[in-house]
C-alpha cells in the first residue's frame, strides 16, 4: 500500500510550479515605447487587449528561473513544451522533476524525493482567492489578464506610461489591479491581493517583438504571505512556435503521494 505524505504548502512555493510555463519564440528585440491616448475609454482599452491576443498551436524551448525567498536563492533552467489550451509540460535537467498540467489535472513528480502530486486546481484557487483553471493560468503566463475584463466595469487611468484599470465596484474578498502597456495592450502588470489573508501576488512583464507579435520576454513575480516574500524571475531562450511535439509523462511506481492540505 502506497504511503501518503501530507503537506501544507505556502502559496509562493506552489505558485513557482504554475509560473514555470508560458511561451514565446526566438527573441528579436524588446518592445518599448507607445503613446498613451488620454481620451481612450476603459471599454476601448479592454477591447484592444482582447483583439491583440496571440494564436498558436505549440510552444517549446527553455526557461531560466531565478528564485529567492529571502533566506535562499537558486537558479535552474527547465525545458518547456506546450500545446495551447490542452497541455503544459515541464522537465528539469535529467528529468529529475517533471510537471504535466491539463485543463483537468495538475500533476508533478520529484525523483530526488520519490514523491508525486496528482490533483485538480482547487488548491490553487484557494491560494489566489478566486476560481482558477487552466485557461486563467495560461492567460497569466501569456501576458493576458487573468480575469475576464469584459465581465466587470472598470475605471481607466494612467500610471508610469501604462493604461491602468480598476474595478468600479470593489470585490468583497480580494483587490485587483491591471496595467496595460499602450503599444500592444498586453498586461504590463497585474496584482491580486487578499487583505484579510495578508496575501498578494504581483506580476510585471516586459515584451519582445516576434514576427510582429508582442510576446513576453521576462516576468518578475512577487508573492507575499504574511511576512514571507518570494521573488521569481523568468527569462526565455530558444523558444519556437508550432513544432510537432510529444508530452511523455508517467508517474514512477512506488512513489509517495503528496496530499495537500
C-alpha angles and dihedrals in degrees: 000000000000120000120235125214116203117212136179101206120196117236098251094056096052092039087060088065096053093042092060092085140074133097151238134151132241112330122249115162135337118254114242136162130025127162124251117233104211091195096057113115125228089246092056093046090054092047090053091049093058093040089060099052111125128236126215141146104219140002129197140169142087133305125204110213124196115191132187133169099177092262102057139014131205141167130203139167120223135187117243131202122174137176109197115254091355118063144357116200126188130181129184118212113301089006091278089147125020132180130194118188124182133165088270106034145038111202136166140155136202119211093194092060098030090231140120143190125213119173147107135277097271095101092051089048090055092050094054097038093235135081107276128196140160093277093054093048090049091050092049092053096045095054095259125127112275090218125052102257090197092068096066139041116248139196112227129214139141133261129176093343095312135102111253126207126195125175114256088221118044119233116244097228107028144018124232134193131178132193119191123196112236101228100063103000092240119147112278092180138351131187134192118186134182103197095185091053094041090235130137134170118194128179129186125191140201120192142212131207110244113182089327095314127112111234129165117272099178137002126201114199127191119187119187127190118171103307095340119104124189125183125195126186121194127192128175133225137178092003119171136188130226102001120153104260141179126204110214112192132154127155108235117245119257096028120139116248118236112223112198116214 
